[in-house]
Amino acid sequence: MNRSDPQDGADRLFEGVPYAYGAVAPAGAVLFTAGACPLDHDGTVLHPGDPVGQARVALDNLQAALRLHGAAFSHLVKTTIYVVGGHDELVGVWDVVAGGLAPHRPPSTLLGVSVLGYTGQLVEIEGIAALPH
């Protein structure tokens, strides 16, 4: 199947989604991050009960983890966002993450879950990045 052929299935994908359907990592190293949590430098969960506030902290922590390896949000090729709560909480967290990553729009999965690893934790953001040469 020719990937540039419009009959390959791309015409069946809804164009109005706020993310890319796929990304190809260039040749080189790939960075898999642990889920970024809404923790401060002492390990305290920040913004208890506030998934939007926790999303901001988790996004900052993801950015710090990427920087440790010479990467930035623009190098992300995939994110997975875990949120404790219902649809409203997922939408609120997604708005923070999408806004924080903009204009970059990596393929992303947004999941509602029942519990995360730390007491009071409502958000976790995992990223995969293609490291720059």
Secondary structure as GFF3:
##gff-version 3
##sequence-region A 1 133
A	DSSP	three_ten_helix	6	8	.	.	.	ID=ss1
A	DSSP	three_ten_helix	10	12	.	.	.	ID=ss2
A	DSSP	beta_strand	30	32	.	.	.	ID=ss3
A	DSSP	alpha_helix	51	68	.	.	.	ID=ss4
A	DSSP	three_ten_helix	73	75	.	.	.	ID=ss5
A	DSSP	beta_strand	76	84	.	.	.	ID=ss6
A	DSSP	alpha_helix	87	101	.	.	.	ID=ss7
A	DSSP	beta_strand	108	113	.	.	.	ID=ss8
A	DSSP	beta_strand	123	130	.	.	.	ID=ss9
###
